[in-house]
Amino acid sequence: MSRALPLSRKFLALAASSAIAAPLALAGPASGAEAGAYTVTPLTFTVETGGRTCTVDADLYRPAGVDAVHRAPAVLATNGFGGSKADGSTDAIGKAFAARGYVGLVYSGLGFGRSGCLISLDDPRIDGQAASALVDFLGGTRAADDGTRADFVTQDGAGDPRVGMIGGSYGGAIQLATASVDRRLDALVPLITWNDLAYSLAPNAADRATPGVFKWQWANGFYLMGEGQPLLVPSLDPSRINSLRCLHFVTDACDTVRLLNSGRYPDADTRKMLDFARSVSPVSYLDRVKAPTLVVQGRSDSLFNLNEAQDTYERLQARGVETKMIWQSWGHSGGQAPGELDLAQGNLETSYVGQRVLAWFDRHLRRDRSTDTGAEFAYHRSWQNGYGTAARVPALSQKLYLSGDGKLVDNRAKVARGSREYRNWLVPTSHSESSLAGLIGLPDPQPYDVRGTYLGWTSAPLTAPVDVVGSPRATLRVVSPRTERVQGSGDAADKLVLFAKVYDIAPDGRKTLVDRLVAPVRVPDVTRPFTVELPGIVHRYETGHRLEFVIAASDDAYSGNRGIKPVTVTAAPDDTGVLELPVVKGQVG
């Protein structure tokens, strides 16, 4: 996805740099083809979907020498949010794969560029069905509006083309949506995309059944970008207009954004919002996805964090779908590391993710069974600028305890009795990130927390490096009498909001919020313990550094508490908070 007007180009470069990659063993062009040569043919398709008649604007990339006798598998792709088939990053997908002997079909997603219809957030019943019509074209069972037919795509059966999909962000979720309604897809590579939009835009890291905390910067940026499409790309196509109240999105999307911005979350309205957001999310339809899937997610991504990719990966694996996962360096929040996949630099053959992606297609589209598709799980390590691999995502392996004196200790016996308090202000007093900064290259102030509005627990200096790979988990109990009196009002806005996060403190006292990530929590019930799933990280704490676990009253990238709600946290050896870490090297304590 992406957002407001100045962000368009920058974000789209990001979203589709996430949409390309290269091979472990590069396959050559199709038999008889001149290496790298291809033609590009603009096409349109008229499709019926979502109760509307829409025109889909596409470009067909055909490698030289590919014909009805010398066929080639196909790659289908579309843009990130706010883009089109014509932006420099999206059309690069078609070029890159056509140069490697694949037929490419790159199109503008519904509601973007010159494609018709409303923005329906990759709804499988609408966007997925439209993409399925393009698979019909690649399968030879339908023609483009000008009569063009694709009689040169490898077929696995009548009307069943050999086709994979690749794309980033909005162009990532569409792959899973399409695969849920069309079993003909043979391989997927969704990059930096969502599993559950309800969690993405209003996350609750403690309980997804309780409405979360509105990620207002990201959500409103995307909303403005989407509603502005009829002005950015003027068109007389009536299928692109909904109403004056909701210009270019489907109505449920506009209603959801308005509810989130209202700051009031009555139970019935909020349930409808959550149901809609999940209905257009992979979490609701992954059980229908069969295609082999290489999931790629970025460490530096506060929009769609690593947990979303892990949820998709584990759900597909549990169902027996061939699935592997890579955590690369960059995502929607920036974080591009030297040598990492960068479409603009053309480093397909030399980047790790690039090699893995085309190997995936070599295996599943070219059916080269000798191709090694790589490790089950790989993760970018910034301290080495390379990748570690594992047979699975590391499990939680070390427990640390929250002591009453503000220390983070490795044994309950070391916990000091005590209690400490923080209270929120009526304005945000903590900063993790400016959500727009990573996309448009603006400077962003360093993270901070104002004294008295947060509590921190700090480990002793480390005697050796400690590597953490995965999602930390905290089990907490808080006391907040003011919240207790109002939390049962029927409006989730009256519940307590807090933010959990982990810092790295250098020997000189310099603090780094790991990947600028936080775990927003709307506490279901302050009279009971609750468990917080923090965003996944890949981080090395160096020798002499200290780990700090913090809970804060606010964060300026999110909505906050309604009213002042003081919070007390108590500790005793037999009853205190616990932080669990997925440590793969070393030990804290």
N, C-alpha and C positions, 0 to 999 in steps of 0.2 A: 504494500500500500504506500501512499504518499500524501502530501498535503499542499498547502496554499500555493498560489501562483509562482512566487520566486523559487519554490522548492522543486518545481516540476522536473526540470532538466536534471538537476543534481540527483534527485531521488531516483529517477528512472535509470540513470547511469548505474546507481547502486543496485537497484532491484534487478536489473538484468545482468549486471556483472555477476550477480548471484545466480544467473540463469544459464551459465555456460561452464564448460569444463573440458578436460582433455584426457587422453587415454594412457593406460599403463603400456599398451602396445598399440600404437596408432595403426588402424587398418587403412589401407589405401582406398582410392576412389573405386567406384563400381567398375566392373570389367568393361574395358573398351573406352572408359572415360578419360579425358585429359585432366591430369591432376589439377584440382583447384578451379576448373572452369565450370560455370553454370549460367543459366538464364533466370531472370526474374519476371514473372507475369502477374500483374495486378488482377485480382478477381473479386467478385462479390457473390454472396450467397444469401438468398432469401429464406429465412427460417421462421417457423411458427413456434413460439415458446413463451411461457408465462402469460398466455392469453393475448399476446401481441404478435404482430408480424414485424420482424426485424431484418435489417440488412447487415450482414457481417462483412467487413472489409478485410481482405486478406492479400497476401503475396505468396506466390508459389515459386519456390526455388528448385530448379531442376538441373542436376549435374549433367555436364556434357557426356554423351554416350549412353545415357539412361533412356531406355525405350521399352516397348512392349516385349521385346526379346531379352534385353539386358536390364532387368528390373533392379530396384534398390529399395531398402526399407525407408520409412519416413519418420521425421521428427516434427511434432506439432507443438507450437508454443504461442503464448500470448504475453501481453505487457504486464508490468507492475501497475499499481493503482495510480491513475492520472496520466498514464502513458498511452501509446498506440503502437501499431505495427511500424510506424515511420520513425519513431525516436531512435537515436543512434545505438542505444543499447539493445532494444528489442530486435531490430532488423539484423543486428550482429549475430543473433542466434541462427537465423536462416543462412546467413553468409558462412558462418563457421562450419555448420554441419553440411551444407551443400558442397563446400570445398573439400570435405572429407567423404564425399560420395553418397550422402543421405539426401533424399528428397525432403525439402523443408516446406512446411506450411505455417506461416506466421500471420496471426490475425490480431486485429484490435478487439479487445474484450467488449462485451455488451456495455453500451453507454459511454465508451471512450473512443477517441479519434473520430472516424467517420462511420463507426458501427452504430446501429440503432439500438433501441430499447433503453430501459432504465438500468441504473446500477443496482444490482440485486445481491451483491456481496458473495459472488461465487456460489450461489444457491444451486445445488445439483439439479433441482427441478426446473431451473431456468438456464443458468449459465452452462451447467453440465449437459443439458439436452442440446443446447446450441453447439457446443463443441462436438457432441456426438454426431451431429449432422455433417461436420467437417470430416469426421472419421468415415462417414458414408461416402463422401467424395473420394477420399484416399482409397476406399474399398471398391470404387468403380460403380457404385449403385446409384449415385446421383451426380449431376453435372453442376458446374457453376452457372451463374445466371446467364453468361454468354455462351453456354454450351460446352465449355472446356471440360474434358474428362481426364482423370488421372489413371491411364491404362499402363502405367510404368512403375507402379509400386508393388513390391513383393507382397504376395498374398499367402495366407495360411489356410485359406478356404474361400468359398464363394462369398464375396463381400466382406472378407475379413483381412484387412491390410496388416502388415507387420509395421507397427507404429509405436513410438515412445513419445513421452512428453517431458519437457523441461522448462523451468521458469522459476522466478523468485518472487516472494511475497504474495501479492494478489495473483501473480502468474504461477505460484506454487500450489495454493489451495485449489485452484481450478483443476489441477491434475487429479487430485483425490476425488473431487466432486464428479468429474467426468468418468473416472474409473468406477465410481459407485453406481452409475447408470448404464455403463457400456463396458462389457467384459472383453471387448476386442483389444484394449490397450495391453501392450506387451512389456512396458517398462516405464517407470516414473522416476523423476528426479526433482522433488519439491525442495526448494531452498528458502530459508529464512521466512517460514510461513507459520500459520496458526493451527492449533488443534481445537481451541475452544474460544470463540470471540468474546464470550461472556467473561472469561478469565483474562483475555488479552486487554480488553478495554476497561474493565472494572474488576480487577483481581481481588480475590480473598484467599490469601495463602493459608488460612486456617480451616475454611469450610466453604466449599463451592455451593452448598445449598443456601448459604446466607449471602445476600447481595454484597458485592465487593466495594472497592474504593475507586472512584472514578478517576481514570487516567486522562485528565481533561485536555492536556496539551496535545497528546497524540490524537485523541478522538476528534476534537474540534478542528484540528488541522486537516484531517482526512475529510471531514464533513464539508468544510469550506471548499476543498479541492473538488469534491464530487458535485456539489451543488453549482459550482462555477463552470462545469463542463460545457453547458449550452452557450456560455459567453466566450470560453476559450476556443471552442470549435463550433462556430455558429452553424445551424442546420435548420431546415424547414421540416425535417422528418418528425411527424407528430408522435412517433413511438418513443421519442426521447424526452417527452414532457409528461410529467405526472399531474401536478397541480401547482397553484401559486404558493400553497403552504408547504409543499414538498416537491421541489422543482424537478429533480433528476434522479433521486433515489426511489426505491419502492417505499411505500408509506410506512411499513413497520420499521425500516431503518431510521427514518426521520423521527418517528415517535420514540424510538429507543434513545437517540441522542438528546432529544428534548427532556425525557425523563431523567437521564443521567445528569444533565445540566441543572435540573430544577432543585437538586439537593433534597428532594423528598422521595422516599421509596416505600409507599404503601404496599402491603403484601401482594394484593391482587395485581396491581399494575407492574410491580417488579417481577412477579412470576411470569407474566406475559413477555416482558423484556428478555428475561433469561431464556425462556423457551424459544423466542425468535432467534436470538444470537446463536444459540446452540444448534438450531435447525439448519443454519447455513454453515456449520462448522464440521470438520471431519469427525469430531467426537460423536456426532449423531449418526454417521453413516459409514464409519470405517469397517464395520462388519460386512459390508457389501464390496469392499475393495479386494481384488485378487491379484493385481499386477505386481510383479517384483518392484520394490521401492527402495531407492537410495535416499535417505533423509539427510539433508545438510542444513545445519543451523549455525548461527553466529554467536560467539561468546559476547561480543559487544552489541547487545540488543535488548533494550528495555521495552520494546514493543512486543516482540514475540521471543520470549526468552528460551533458554535451553530446555526447560521443563516441558514446553509445548512439544518440541521435537521428540523428547524422550517418551511422552505419553503416546504419541503417534507410533513411534517405533515399537514400544512394548506391546501396544494393542495389536498391531499387525503381526508381530512375532508370535504372540500368544495364539493367534488363529492359524499359524503355519504358513503365513505369507513370507516369501523370501524378502528379507529386509536387512539393511545395514545402515549405520548412522555415522556421520562425521560432524564434529563440532569444529568449525573453522574459526578464524580470528574475527572476521568482520560481520557486522549485521546492520540493522537500521540505525544504530547509534555510532557507526563509524568503525574504527579499530583495524583498518587495513594494515597488515604486516608486510614487510618486504618479501617478495617472492610468492605471496598468496595469489590466488586466482584473481585476475584483473583483466576483464574483457578488453578494456581500452588499450592495455599494453600487449594484448595478443599472446599471453604467456600460457597458452593451453597445454603445450607439450611439457612445460617445465614446472607447472604448479601441481602440488599434491592433489588438490581437489579436482583439478582439470583432468589429471591422469585417471582418477577414480571414476569420474563420470563417463568418459568415453569408453573405458573398460566395461562399465555397466552396460552401455549400449552395444559394444562389440559382442558381449555375451548374450544379451537378450534380444537384440535386433538382428545382428549378423549371425547369431547362433554359433559363435566360435566357442565351443565348450572348453578349449584349452586356455581361454583367457582367465586370468586370476583377477577377481573383482575386489580383492583386498580384505582387510581386517573387518571383523564384525563391528567394531567400534574404534574410532580414531578421534583424537582430540589435539587441537593445536596448543603447544606449550610456548608461551611468549618468552620464557627465560632461555629457551634454546632456539626459538624460531623454527620449530619443526614439530613433528607429530609423534605422539605416543599412541600405542594401540593396546587393545584389551579384548578379551573374549566377550565381555559384557560391561555395562556401566558399573563402576565400582560401588560396592555397598557401603553403608554407614559402618564405620569401624572403630571410632573412638568417641567416648563420652567425656564431656567437660561439664562442670557444675558451677552454677552461679552463686558465688559466695556473698554473704551479707556485707562484706567490706569492699565490694567492687572487683574482687579478683575472680578469674576464671581458672578453676583448679581441676586436677585430673583424678581426684578421689573425694568421695563424700566426707571422709573424715577430716578433710582440710577445709570444709565449708564453715565459715564463721556465722554465728547467729546475728541477725540484724535486719533492718528494713530501711528502704530508701524511697523517696517520692519524687515524681516529676509532675508537671502540669502543663497543659497546652495553653497557648495564647489564642486570641481571636484571629490572628494572622499566622501564616506558616513561619516556622522558626528553624526548619531544617531544609537543606538543599542537596539533592542528589545529582540532578542534571537539568539542563534546559533541553527538552526533548527534541527541539528543532535543530539544535546546534550541530549534532553529528552529521546530519544530512547536508547542511548548507555551508559547513566549514566555518561557522562562527565560533569565537572563543566562548568558553563556558566557565563560570567561576568554579573554583574548587569546592567540593562538597563540604558542608559544615553543619553543625548542630549548636544551637544557642544553649548556654548553660542553664540548667533548671528545667529544660523541656525535654530531656532525654536521660536515660541511664545507660551506663556502659560497664562491661565486665572484661578485664584485661588479663591475658595470660602472662606468665613469667617470660623473660627473653628466651628465645629458642637456642638450644645448644647445637642444633644441626638443622639443615633445611627440611621443611615440611611441605609436601605436595598434596593439595586438595583437588579432587576431580569428582564433581557431582553436586548434588543438592544437599546442603546442610539442613538439619531439622532441629527445631527447638520446641521443647515442651515447657509451657509457662503457666503460672497462676498469678493473677493480678487482683488487687483490691481497689474498687472504685465505687463507693456508695452512691455518688450522684448518678453514675451510669445505671447502677442496679435499680434505682427508683424509676427510671424511664425506659429501660431497654425492652420492656414488654408492651410498648405503646401500639404496636402494629405498624410502625414506621421504622424501617431498618436504619434510618438516619440517626435515630436516638441511641443506637448501640455505640460502644467504644471503638474508636479507630486508633491504630498504632502502626508503626513501621519497624520491621526487624531488618538488620543488615550486619555485615561483617566488614571490619576494617583491617588493614595491615599497618602497623605502627613501626616506623623505622627507628633505629637507635637514636637518631637526632630528634625524635618526637614528631616527625612528619607523618601525617595520616593519609592513607589511600583507601577510599571506598572501592572495594574490589569490583571492577567493571561498572562502577556507578549504579549498581543494582540494589534494589530494596524489595522487601516482601511486605506489601500492604495487607493489613488485617482489619476486618470488622469483626470484633470478638463476638461469637454467637451468644455467650452467656458468661458474664464476668464472675459468676459464683462458681464456675467450674474450670478445671484446667483445660487448656487448649494446645493443639500442636500446630506449629507453623512450618510449612515447607518453603524454605528459602530458594531463590533462583539458583540454578546450577552455575557453577564456576569451575574454572581451571586455573589454579593459582599456586605459585610457590611462595611460601613464607621463608625468607632467607634467615640464616644464622644471625642471632642478635635481634631479630624483629619480634614483635609481639602481635598476637591475634586479639582483636577486640570485638565483642559481640554487643550490639547496641539495640535498644528499643527506643524509638523517638515518637513524640506526640504528633508530628506533622511532616509533610514533605511538599514543597511548593509545586511539584509536577502533578500532584493529586489533590482531590478534594479531601477535606478533613473532618474534624469533629464538629458536631452541632453543640455549641455552648462549651463552657469550661468544665473539664472532667479530670480532676486530679487522680493520679494513679500511684498506688503504693505496691512495691514488690518486697516480699519478705523472704528470708532464707533461714534454714536450719539444716543440720546434717541429714536428717531423715525426710526433709520436705523442702525441696528447692527446685529451681528451674534447671533444665538439662539441655545442653547443646551437643548434638551428634554431628560428626564430620566424616565424610568419605575420604579418608586419608590413604594415599597409595604409597607414600614414602615418609619415613620419620614419624615423630610423635610429638604432640603438644604437651608440655608439662615438665 
